[in-house]
Amino acid sequence: MTYDSERMRRWRLMLGAASEESIGAPAPGADEAMDAALAALYDRGDASDGANRSAGLGSSAPRVARWLGDIRTYFPASVVQVMQRDAVERLGLTRLLLEPEMLDAVEPDVHLVGTLLSLNKVMPDATKATARAVVEKVVRQVEERIAQHTRAAVNGALDRSARTSNPKLRDVDWNRTIRANLAHYLPEHRTVVPERLIGYGRRSHAVQRDVVLAVDQSGSMASSVVYASVFGAVLASIRALRTSLIVFDTTVVDLTEKLSDPVDVLFGTQLGGGTDINRAIAYGRSLISRPTESMFVLISDLYEGGIRAEMITRMASMRDAGVQVVVLLALSDDGAPSFDRDNAAALAALGIPAFACTPDRFPDLLALALERGDVGRWARSL
């Protein structure tokens, strides 16, 4: 196929039937099937016209399941996930996700997990096992993506914070000691004179750092809830940390005891509802007994339904007590989030920057915060 013909083929698939007069019909076979799948979702006229939209796939679970099978056959997984998300939003297919045969046909991804979690309380028993399998598959994929990097970054930060310049012989970090003393190399002896030793301090078996994750579970934070739950489970597996995870809307739920399994954590959430950030901060502060050895991570779009002035005051008080406070407007790959700019500015004025972070960068942020580095400068470099 020539470059021009391939380009025209792509334009035809993108523009749909409206371009048929000028570009022509799709080729029989795969192109024709792809065109039909795209048309069922996108060639339904104005998005506000519910009657037109429903004409594409209808409300028939078997028909939708066949469509899901078709798009998985003809499109890569990344495109399938976008089309599934658009189908839920444009065609009102949320109700059909409560049927097990539908869940068997979908391509699992973080956004689908968010939708399923929002339906958790109304999900029939016949669907729950299938839904849990879908959620578990996505959780394991996220774990594979972030677990090793997170453990390496956090353990490295804890090791660096434990270094001492007066180590016992058995605790000397020889690689770093040699690099630090290269200026004292004696060529005639072919050796380095270590005027300054660098080593690791002996850690006690007590917990070295407390980490509290407070996650807004309003509907707009669905992806962040998924990623935060997995990160919480990974951090809980690091013995040098004592990790707590709370989720909140107008109430606060402590899910720390479920951290051994992030799937259990996710099914302990309830997406949607109002937001009382002030109450969540108050509860999170109650979990911190050693402020200077603690980090508080608030993951929220900062749209406060509680007492705003108290929220700002509590954050300032926590920071003044020595807690390393981090505010993330989102923990996801979804791009720039919507957030309350006035509250973000108020926190920035306190020296607490609020910014979005992707899951891939979060381990580095954790490491920097554990070392009490300049989080604001790091955020500006993103």
HUKA-V955951 format. One record per residue. RES is the residue in three letters. SS is DSSP state (a for helix, b for strand, c for the rest). Layout:
RES	SS
RES	SS
//
This chain:
MET	c
THR	c
TYR	a
ASP	a
SER	a
GLU	a
ARG	a
MET	a
ARG	a
ARG	a
TRP	a
ARG	a
LEU	a
MET	a
LEU	a
GLY	a
ALA	a
ALA	a
SER	a
GLU	a
GLU	a
SER	a
ILE	a
GLY	c
ALA	c
PRO	c
ALA	c
PRO	c
GLY	c
ALA	a
ASP	a
GLU	a
ALA	a
MET	a
ASP	a
ALA	a
ALA	a
LEU	a
ALA	a
ALA	a
LEU	a
TYR	a
ASP	c
ARG	c
GLY	c
ASP	c
ALA	c
SER	c
ASP	c
GLY	a
ALA	a
ASN	a
ARG	a
SER	a
ALA	a
GLY	a
LEU	a
GLY	c
SER	c
SER	c
ALA	a
PRO	a
ARG	a
VAL	a
ALA	a
ARG	a
TRP	a
LEU	a
GLY	a
ASP	a
ILE	a
ARG	a
THR	a
TYR	a
PHE	c
PRO	c
ALA	a
SER	a
VAL	a
VAL	a
GLN	a
VAL	a
MET	a
GLN	a
ARG	a
ASP	a
ALA	a
VAL	a
GLU	a
ARG	a
LEU	a
GLY	c
LEU	c
THR	a
ARG	a
LEU	a
LEU	a
LEU	a
GLU	c
PRO	a
GLU	a
MET	a
LEU	a
ASP	a
ALA	a
VAL	c
GLU	c
PRO	c
ASP	c
VAL	a
HIS	a
LEU	a
VAL	a
GLY	a
THR	a
LEU	a
LEU	a
SER	a
LEU	c
ASN	a
LYS	a
VAL	a
MET	c
PRO	c
ASP	a
ALA	a
THR	a
LYS	a
ALA	a
THR	a
ALA	a
ARG	a
ALA	a
VAL	a
VAL	a
GLU	a
LYS	a
VAL	a
VAL	a
ARG	a
GLN	a
VAL	a
GLU	a
GLU	a
ARG	a
ILE	a
ALA	a
GLN	a
HIS	a
THR	a
ARG	a
ALA	a
ALA	a
VAL	a
ASN	a
GLY	a
ALA	a
LEU	a
ASP	a
ARG	a
SER	a
ALA	c
ARG	b
THR	b
SER	c
ASN	c
PRO	c
LYS	c
LEU	a
ARG	a
ASP	a
VAL	b
ASP	c
TRP	a
ASN	a
ARG	a
THR	a
ILE	a
ARG	a
ALA	a
ASN	c
LEU	a
ALA	a
HIS	a
TYR	b
LEU	b
PRO	c
GLU	c
HIS	c
ARG	c
THR	b
VAL	b
VAL	c
PRO	c
GLU	c
ARG	c
LEU	c
ILE	c
GLY	b
TYR	b
GLY	c
ARG	c
ARG	c
SER	c
HIS	c
ALA	c
VAL	c
GLN	c
ARG	b
ASP	b
VAL	b
VAL	b
LEU	b
ALA	b
VAL	b
ASP	b
GLN	c
SER	c
GLY	a
SER	a
MET	a
ALA	a
SER	a
SER	a
VAL	a
VAL	a
TYR	a
ALA	a
SER	a
VAL	a
PHE	a
GLY	a
ALA	a
VAL	a
LEU	a
ALA	a
SER	c
ILE	c
ARG	c
ALA	c
LEU	b
ARG	b
THR	b
SER	b
LEU	b
ILE	b
VAL	b
PHE	b
ASP	c
THR	c
THR	c
VAL	b
VAL	b
ASP	b
LEU	c
THR	a
GLU	a
LYS	a
LEU	c
SER	c
ASP	c
PRO	a
VAL	a
ASP	a
VAL	a
LEU	a
PHE	a
GLY	c
THR	c
GLN	c
LEU	c
GLY	c
GLY	c
GLY	c
THR	c
ASP	c
ILE	a
ASN	a
ARG	a
ALA	a
ILE	a
ALA	a
TYR	a
GLY	a
ARG	a
SER	a
LEU	c
ILE	c
SER	c
ARG	c
PRO	a
THR	a
GLU	a
SER	b
MET	b
PHE	b
VAL	b
LEU	b
ILE	b
SER	c
ASP	c
LEU	c
TYR	c
GLU	c
GLY	c
GLY	c
ILE	c
ARG	a
ALA	a
GLU	a
MET	a
ILE	a
THR	a
ARG	a
MET	a
ALA	a
SER	a
MET	a
ARG	a
ASP	a
ALA	c
GLY	c
VAL	c
GLN	b
VAL	b
VAL	b
VAL	b
LEU	b
LEU	b
ALA	b
LEU	b
SER	c
ASP	c
ASP	c
GLY	c
ALA	c
PRO	c
SER	c
PHE	c
ASP	c
ARG	a
ASP	a
ASN	a
ALA	a
ALA	a
ALA	a
LEU	a
ALA	a
ALA	a
LEU	c
GLY	c
ILE	c
PRO	c
ALA	b
PHE	b
ALA	b
CYS	b
THR	c
PRO	a
ASP	a
ARG	a
PHE	a
PRO	a
ASP	a
LEU	a
LEU	a
ALA	a
LEU	a
ALA	a
LEU	a
GLU	c
ARG	c
GLY	c
ASP	c
VAL	a
GLY	a
ARG	a
TRP	a
ALA	a
ARG	a
SER	c
LEU	c
//
